[in-house]
Amino acid sequence: MSELSRRKRPAPKAAAKKRLDQGSAPKTNYKIRRKIPVPSLHKPESNGKLHDEQLAMPFVVPKRLEAQPFLKWAGGKASLLRQLEEFFPHEIDRYIEPFIGGGAVFFHLKHRFPDMRPLLRDSNKELINCYRVVRDRPDDLMRLLDEHTKAFRTEGSDYFYDIRKQHDLTDDLARAARTIFLNKTCFNGLWRVNAKGEFNTPVGSNKNANLYDRANLLAASAALQDAQLEAQDFRQTVAEARRGDFIYFDPPYLPVSVFADFKRYTADQFREADQVELSRVFRELDAKGCQVVLSNSEHPRIREIYAGFSIHVVSAPRFINCMTNKLKSCKLSP
């Protein structure tokens, strides 16, 4: 053994800073100072190019997904939002929608006004229950919808009619999954019930229906977190509305022909007498200081009961009217 190896080696320091990639041979230590530029919030130069310091540390803000209706609903306004935009307020504190339906207007406004406090109503109990389950139990709902998808693709229309017969379900999750399943697999997504309140639309032609989009259903759940959901008649809106509230009415509209029947969403059909009562509620809310907008069909009777409110025409694939107490209103027509 050499003299060098017999020398007593000093004990290693407990807090020695040794890099994992260091070898046994000693190396010279260097101190490297690197100036990290502070991100600039200035606008690009006039030539459209950014300074180097602006490119050094870019900040990426995730874009919040705007939820879309998770149900296919007759009379939905998703395709008309751009045209309806001018009739919406520039700011909204409380939003009330007595006929929530597919929720296209609500989801659009909630994305635009995240702090908006929504009160969502509908006389259809199955619909309101569905919204509640989407809000509170989206993951459980998607698992049950996956089971419906698998069974429907295996058994087809027989499975559809077996589920359609289940009118007396008591579990809220099962009811919500049934509502979405029937809506997405029935003829034209038409929610129609008989005098007993039992869903009676026949099966549709799409045997590979996609019952939900995961990202969208989660976005819808997030948008609904602070929503008050109640199954109630539109007449109760007067009692809970306050001055300054924005209220959007999109009721079953008055048929323009004997074939245009879209009023059978519940056992209690929405008849002409209800249309007249709705016009009274609309006027009362207007007098109360609420901001009100209402959609309905292009029909002489509708023009009569909403006389005094301005009507504006926009393009749509069906006949729908829209009245408002603002300087402008909208009447939707083909």
SVG drawing of the C-alpha trace seen along z (x, -y; Angstrom):
<svg xmlns="http://www.w3.org/2000/svg" viewBox="-107 -53 112 60">
<polyline fill="none" stroke="black" stroke-width="0.4" points="0.0,0.0 1.5,-3.3 2.1,-6.2 -0.6,-8.3 -3.2,-5.7 -2.2,-5.3 -2.8,-8.9 -5.9,-9.6 -8.6,-11.0 -10.8,-13.8 -14.4,-12.8 -16.7,-14.1 -18.8,-17.1 -22.4,-16.2 -23.8,-19.1 -21.4,-18.6 -23.0,-19.9 -22.1,-17.2 -23.7,-17.1 -24.9,-13.7 -22.9,-14.0 -19.6,-14.7 -16.7,-12.2 -14.0,-11.4 -11.5,-13.9 -11.7,-17.4 -13.2,-20.0 -13.0,-23.7 -16.2,-25.3 -17.7,-28.1 -20.3,-30.6 -22.6,-31.3 -24.8,-34.4 -27.6,-34.6 -29.8,-37.6 -33.4,-36.5 -35.3,-39.3 -38.5,-40.5 -41.5,-39.8 -42.6,-42.9 -46.3,-43.8 -45.6,-46.4 -47.2,-46.1 -45.2,-44.8 -43.2,-47.2 -44.9,-48.9 -43.5,-46.3 -45.4,-43.6 -42.3,-41.9 -41.7,-41.3 -38.6,-42.2 -36.4,-39.4 -37.3,-40.1 -41.0,-39.7 -40.3,-36.2 -38.2,-35.1 -41.0,-34.2 -44.4,-34.0 -47.5,-33.6 -50.1,-31.2 -53.6,-31.6 -55.8,-28.5 -58.9,-29.4 -62.1,-28.6 -64.4,-26.3 -67.8,-27.7 -70.3,-25.0 -72.8,-24.0 -76.3,-22.4 -75.9,-18.8 -79.4,-18.1 -81.0,-18.4 -84.0,-20.6 -86.7,-21.8 -86.5,-25.5 -82.9,-25.7 -81.1,-29.0 -77.6,-27.9 -77.5,-28.8 -79.0,-32.2 -76.8,-33.6 -74.8,-35.9 -78.0,-37.5 -79.5,-37.7 -76.4,-39.2 -77.5,-42.8 -80.5,-42.3 -78.6,-41.1 -77.4,-43.6 -73.8,-44.7 -73.6,-43.5 -75.8,-41.1 -75.9,-40.6 -78.9,-38.2 -80.2,-36.2 -83.6,-34.4 -84.7,-32.0 -88.2,-30.5 -88.1,-28.1 -84.5,-26.8 -84.9,-24.1 -81.5,-23.3 -79.9,-26.2 -78.0,-27.7 -78.6,-31.3 -77.7,-30.6 -74.4,-28.8 -73.5,-31.6 -74.2,-34.4 -72.5,-32.5 -69.4,-32.3 -69.5,-36.0 -70.5,-37.0 -68.8,-34.5 -70.1,-36.2 -73.7,-36.2 -76.1,-34.6 -78.5,-32.4 -82.0,-31.3 -83.0,-28.6 -86.5,-27.3 -88.8,-25.0 -92.1,-23.2 -90.5,-20.0 -89.4,-18.1 -87.3,-15.6 -85.4,-18.4 -84.6,-20.3 -83.5,-17.0 -81.2,-16.4 -79.5,-19.8 -79.1,-19.2 -77.3,-15.8 -75.1,-17.4 -74.2,-20.1 -73.6,-17.8 -72.7,-14.3 -71.2,-14.5 -68.8,-11.6 -71.4,-9.2 -73.7,-10.4 -71.2,-9.7 -70.5,-6.2 -74.3,-5.4 -74.5,-6.9 -71.7,-4.6 -73.8,-1.6 -76.8,-2.9 -74.6,-3.4 -73.2,0.2 -76.7,1.7 -78.3,-0.3 -75.6,0.6 -76.2,4.3 -80.0,4.4 -81.1,1.5 -84.7,0.3 -85.8,3.0 -83.5,1.4 -84.8,-2.0 -88.5,-1.0 -87.5,0.8 -86.0,-2.4 -88.9,-4.5 -91.3,-2.4 -89.4,-3.3 -91.7,-6.2 -91.6,-5.7 -87.8,-5.9 -87.1,-7.4 -83.3,-7.6 -82.3,-11.1 -79.1,-9.8 -81.0,-7.1 -83.7,-9.6 -81.1,-12.0 -79.3,-9.3 -82.7,-8.1 -83.5,-11.7 -80.3,-12.2 -80.4,-8.7 -84.0,-9.1 -83.3,-12.6 -80.2,-11.5 -81.8,-8.3 -85.4,-9.3 -86.8,-10.7 -85.3,-14.2 -84.5,-14.7 -88.1,-15.7 -89.2,-15.6 -92.9,-14.9 -95.2,-13.4 -98.8,-12.2 -101.6,-13.3 -100.2,-11.2 -96.8,-12.9 -95.2,-9.8 -92.5,-10.2 -93.8,-8.8 -91.5,-9.9 -90.5,-6.8 -86.9,-5.7 -84.7,-7.5 -82.7,-6.2 -79.2,-6.8 -78.1,-3.5 -74.7,-4.8 -75.8,-7.9 -73.1,-9.7 -74.8,-10.4 -72.4,-13.0 -69.1,-14.8 -67.0,-14.5 -65.3,-17.9 -68.6,-19.7 -70.5,-17.9 -67.8,-18.9 -67.9,-22.5 -71.7,-22.5 -71.3,-21.2 -68.9,-24.0 -71.2,-26.6 -74.1,-25.3 -72.2,-25.3 -73.9,-28.5 -77.2,-28.0 -80.5,-27.8 -82.6,-25.2 -86.3,-24.8 -89.2,-23.0 -91.9,-25.7 -94.4,-27.6 -93.4,-30.7 -95.9,-32.8 -93.8,-32.5 -91.1,-34.6 -92.9,-37.8 -92.5,-37.1 -88.7,-36.3 -87.6,-38.9 -86.0,-42.2 -85.5,-45.5 -82.5,-45.3 -82.7,-41.5 -82.3,-40.2 -85.1,-37.7 -85.2,-35.8 -88.4,-33.9 -88.3,-31.2 -91.6,-29.4 -93.2,-26.7 -94.4,-29.0 -97.8,-29.4 -98.1,-27.0 -98.2,-28.7 -100.0,-25.7 -101.8,-22.6 -98.6,-20.6 -96.4,-22.8 -97.1,-21.4 -94.2,-22.0 -96.2,-22.6 -96.3,-19.0 -93.2,-19.2 -95.3,-18.3 -98.7,-16.8 -100.1,-20.3 -99.8,-21.6 -98.9,-25.2 -102.0,-26.6 -103.1,-30.0 -104.5,-31.0 -101.0,-30.4 -99.5,-32.6 -101.9,-35.4 -101.0,-34.9 -97.3,-35.0 -97.8,-38.4 -99.3,-39.7 -96.3,-38.5 -94.0,-40.0 -95.6,-43.4 -95.6,-43.2 -91.9,-42.5 -91.3,-45.3 -93.1,-47.7 -91.1,-46.4 -87.9,-47.6 -86.6,-44.2 -84.8,-43.9 -87.0,-41.4 -86.7,-39.6 -89.1,-37.0 -89.1,-34.7 -92.2,-33.4 -93.6,-32.6 -94.4,-35.0 -98.2,-34.9 -100.9,-37.6 -102.1,-36.6 -98.6,-37.0 -98.3,-40.5 -101.6,-41.3 -100.9,-40.3 -97.5,-42.0 -98.7,-45.2 -96.6,-48.2 -93.3,-46.3 -90.9,-46.7 -90.3,-43.7 -87.2,-43.1 -86.7,-40.5 -83.6,-38.2 -83.0,-35.2 -83.7,-31.7 -84.5,-28.3 -88.0,-28.4 -90.6,-30.9 -89.8,-32.4 -90.5,-35.9 -88.6,-37.9 -90.0,-40.8 -88.2,-43.1 -88.6,-46.3 -85.4,-47.7 -85.3,-50.1 -85.1,-47.1 -86.5,-43.6 -86.2,-40.6 -88.6,-38.5 -87.0,-35.4 -88.3,-34.2 -87.0,-32.2"/>
</svg>
